[in-house]
């Protein structure tokens, strides 16, 4: 049985750990609110770019572009794929990182050849240690994603796609669902575009579906110049969603750790009080026994 000193030291250790987990909870809460605010501010631009591309697909029914291929079947294995994987820089976020890793591994099984472009130190360490094909020149931290970071990633991926190194570009990330959930790990195809991802958004009351537009110098050129800005907005959205999901998952993990620490502290304090009470009772018993013994000895001497 542990002594009162050992239990007291353990109570102090658990209390110190609880202070750390509580601080991490508050920090993650602040970071998540900031990330969601940044996402809301960038959303109008992203939606406008998507609307313009949607308009081009609606007008240019015979549109041809190296960024557009309606024939790509997601369910058919094959091709050379570049996979942008968004993880956290560290753990202590529940199942957040492992969910993205599982989604990525499932996607790699659908490609004959693949290269992973990883954002976040956790994913980097995992895939490198498991022998996956990781682009070692691609280094991006997941600490406070920004539009500048999204632009850099877009330029790197587009440059390789334009050189014909890949047939498809995917992104594996975590969709922020709100509430006390860790988000949903998913993947999207960035390139080539699928017309069906845009055109169905039109309805009969949408003026863009029937209005005639002119594009200079031509619709293909305008589309290719618009794609870079669209992809920047799209990748920024996945970064912010993943970052928000990470902070939310870490909040949940730290909240659970705080609750467990509180329960453990209550149990340790109860055990400490029992031991202390037993020690006091034993001391009182020994004193009483000693007093009775002395009293008997005095009586015998008389």
C-alpha positions in Angstrom: 0.0 0.0 0.0 1.3 3.5 -0.9 2.3 5.8 1.9 0.6 9.2 2.4 3.7 10.9 1.1 3.6 8.9 -2.1 -0.1 9.7 -2.6 0.5 13.4 -1.8 3.2 13.5 -4.5 0.9 11.8 -7.0 -1.9 14.3 -6.2 0.5 17.1 -6.9 1.7 15.5 -10.2 -1.9 15.0 -11.4 -2.8 18.5 -10.5 0.1 19.9 -12.4 -0.8 17.8 -15.5 -4.4 19.0 -15.2 -3.3 22.6 -15.3 -1.4 21.9 -18.6 -4.4 20.1 -20.2 -6.7 22.9 -19.2 -4.3 25.5 -20.7 -4.2 23.5 -23.9 -8.0 23.4 -24.0 -8.2 27.2 -23.8 -5.4 27.7 -26.4 -7.2 25.3 -28.9 -10.5 27.1 -28.3 -8.9 30.4 -29.2 -7.2 29.1 -32.3 -10.4 27.4 -33.5 -12.4 30.6 -33.2 -9.7 32.5 -35.1 -9.6 29.9 -37.9 -13.3 29.9 -38.3 -13.3 33.7 -38.5 -10.6 33.6 -41.2 -12.6 31.0 -43.2 -15.7 33.1 -43.1 -13.8 36.1 -44.4 -12.4 34.2 -47.3 -15.6 32.3 -48.2 -17.1 35.1 -50.4 -14.1 35.2 -52.7 -14.0 31.4 -53.0 -17.7 31.2 -53.8 -17.4 34.0 -56.4 -14.5 32.1 -58.1 -16.6 28.9 -58.1 -19.5 30.7 -59.6 -17.4 32.1 -62.4 -16.0 28.6 -63.3 -19.5 27.2 -63.1 -20.6 29.9 -65.5 -17.9 28.9 -68.0 -18.9 25.3 -67.9 -22.5 26.2 -68.4 -21.6 28.4 -71.5 -18.8 26.4 -73.0 -20.4 23.0 -73.6 -17.5 21.9 -75.8 -14.9 23.3 -73.5 -11.4 21.8 -73.8 -8.6 22.2 -71.2 -5.8 20.2 -69.7 -7.4 21.0 -66.3 -10.8 19.5 -67.4 -11.6 15.8 -68.0 -15.1 14.5 -67.5 -13.9 11.0 -68.4 -11.9 10.3 -65.2 -13.7 7.6 -63.2 -13.0 7.8 -59.4 -13.8 4.1 -59.0 -11.3 2.9 -61.6 -7.8 2.1 -60.2 -4.9 3.5 -62.1 -2.9 6.6 -63.1 -0.3 8.7 -61.4 -1.6 10.6 -58.4 -0.4 13.5 -56.3 -2.0 13.4 -52.9 -2.0 16.5 -50.7 -2.3 15.2 -47.1 -3.2 17.6 -44.3 -2.4 16.5 -40.8 -1.4 18.2 -37.6 2.1 19.1 -36.4 1.6 17.1 -33.2 -0.6 14.5 -31.5 -2.9 14.8 -28.4 -5.9 15.4 -30.7 -7.7 12.1 -30.3 -8.3 10.2 -33.6 -7.8 13.3 -35.8 -4.5 12.3 -37.4 -5.2 8.6 -37.7 -8.5 9.3 -39.5 -6.7 11.3 -42.2 -4.0 8.7 -42.5 -6.6 5.9 -43.0 -8.3 8.0 -45.7 -4.9 8.6 -47.4 -4.0 4.9 -47.3 -7.3 4.0 -48.9 -6.7 6.5 -51.7 -3.2 5.3 -52.4 -4.6 1.8 -53.1 -6.6 3.4 -56.0 -3.4 4.6 -57.8 -0.8 2.7 -59.8 1.8 5.4 -58.8 1.4 8.1 -56.1 3.4 10.8 -54.4 2.4 12.2 -51.1 2.7 16.0 -50.4 2.3 16.3 -46.7 1.3 19.3 -44.6 2.0 18.7 -40.9 4.8 17.1 -39.0 2.7 14.2 -37.7 1.8 12.9 -41.1 5.4 13.5 -42.4 6.8 11.3 -39.6 4.2 8.6 -40.0 4.4 8.1 -43.8 8.2 8.5 -43.9 8.6 5.8 -41.2 6.2 3.4 -43.1 8.1 3.7 -46.4 5.5 5.6 -48.3 6.5 7.6 -51.4 6.8 11.1 -49.9 8.1 14.2 -51.7 10.9 15.3 -49.3 11.2 18.7 -50.9 7.6 19.6 -49.9 7.7 21.0 -46.4 4.8 22.9 -44.8 3.9 23.2 -41.2 0.2 23.2 -40.1 0.8 26.1 -37.6 -1.7 28.8 -38.5 -2.6 28.2 -42.2 -2.7 31.3 -44.4 -3.5 32.3 -48.0 0.2 32.7 -48.7 0.7 29.1 -47.7 -2.2 28.0 -49.9 -0.7 29.9 -52.8 2.7 28.2 -52.3 1.1 24.8 -52.3 -1.0 25.5 -55.3 2.0 26.7 -57.3 4.0 23.6 -56.4 1.3 21.2 -57.3 0.2 23.0 -60.5 3.8 23.2 -61.7 4.1 19.4 -61.5 0.7 18.8 -63.0 1.6 21.1 -66.0 4.8 19.2 -66.5 2.8 16.0 -66.9 4.1 14.3 -63.8 0.6 13.4 -62.6 -2.7 12.5 -64.0 -4.7 13.5 -60.9 -4.3 15.6 -57.9 -6.2 14.8 -54.7 -6.4 16.4 -51.2 -7.0 14.4 -48.0 -8.3 16.6 -45.2 -10.8 16.8 -42.4 -14.1 18.5 -42.9 -15.1 20.6 -39.9 -18.6 19.6 -38.9 -19.0 21.8 -35.8 -20.2 20.9 -32.4 -18.2 18.5 -30.1 -17.0 16.3 -32.9 -13.5 15.6 -34.4 -14.7 16.3 -38.0 -14.9 13.9 -40.9 -11.8 12.7 -42.8 -12.5 12.9 -46.6 -10.8 13.4 -49.9 -11.6 15.5 -53.0 -10.1 15.5 -56.5 -8.5 18.9 -57.3 -7.5 18.2 -60.8 -8.7 17.5 -63.4 -12.0 19.2 -63.0 -15.2 17.3 -63.5 -17.9 19.3 -65.2 -20.6 17.6 -63.2 -19.2 19.1 -60.0 -20.2 22.5 -61.2 -23.1 22.4 -63.7 -25.7 20.7 -61.5 -25.6 23.8 -59.2 -27.6 25.7 -61.7 -31.3 25.7 -61.5 -34.1 27.0 -63.7 -34.2 30.3 -61.9 -30.5 31.0 -62.1 -29.9 33.8 -64.6 -26.3 32.6 -65.3 -27.7 29.5 -66.9 -29.3 31.4 -69.8 -27.4 34.7 -70.0 -24.9 35.0 -72.9 -21.4 36.0 -71.9 -18.3 36.8 -74.0 -14.8 35.8 -72.9 -11.6 37.4 -74.1 -9.4 36.2 -75.6 -11.3 32.9 -75.3 -13.1 30.8 -72.7 -10.3 28.2 -72.4 -7.7 30.9 -71.6 -10.0 32.6 -69.0 -10.7 29.2 -67.4 -7.0 28.3 -67.1 -6.2 31.7 -65.6 -9.1 31.4 -63.2 -8.2 27.9 -62.0 -5.1 29.0 -60.1 -7.1 31.5 -58.0 -9.9 28.9 -57.5 -7.4 26.2 -56.3 -5.8 28.7 -53.9 -9.2 29.3 -52.4 -10.1 25.6 -52.3 -6.8 24.5 -50.7 -7.1 27.4 -48.2 -10.5 26.1 -47.3 -9.3 22.6 -46.7 -6.4 23.9 -44.6 -8.7 26.0 -42.4 -11.3 23.2 -42.1 -8.5 20.8 -41.1 -7.0 23.2 -38.7 -10.4 23.9 -37.1 -11.1 20.2 -36.8 -7.7 19.6 -35.2 -8.3 22.3 -32.6 -11.8 21.0 -31.9 -10.4 17.4 -31.6 -7.7 18.7 -29.2 -10.3 20.5 -27.2 -12.3 17.3 -26.8 -9.2 15.3 -25.9 -8.1 17.9 -23.3 -11.6 18.1 -21.9 -11.7 14.3 -21.4 -8.2 14.5 -19.8 -9.4 17.2 -17.4 -12.4 15.1 -16.4 -10.3 12.0 -15.9 -7.8 14.0 -13.9 -10.6 15.4 -11.7 -11.9 11.8 -11.1 -8.4 10.6 -10.3 -7.8 13.5 -7.9 -11.0 12.7 -6.1 -10.0 9.1 -5.8 -6.5 9.9 -4.6 -7.7 12.5 -2.1 -10.2 9.9 -0.7 -7.4 7.3 -0.4 -5.1 9.9 1.2 -7.8 10.9 3.8 -8.4 7.2 4.6 -4.7 6.6 5.2 -4.4 9.8 7.2 -7.4 8.9 9.3 -6.1 5.4 9.8 -2.7 6.8 10.9 -4.3 9.2 13.3 -6.5 6.4 14.7 -3.5 4.1 15.1 -1.6 6.9 16.9 -4.5 7.5 19.3 -4.8 3.8 19.9 -1.1 3.5 20.7 -1.2 6.5 23.0 -4.2 5.1 24.8 -2.6 1.7 25.1 0.6 3.3 26.4 -1.3 5.3 29.0 -3.2 2.3 30.2 0.0 0.3 30.5 1.7 3.0 32.5 -1.4 3.3 34.8 -1.3 -0.5 35.5 2.4 -0.3 36.2 1.9 2.5 38.7 -0.9 0.5 40.4 1.3 -2.6 40.8 4.1 -0.6 42.4 1.7 0.7 45.1 
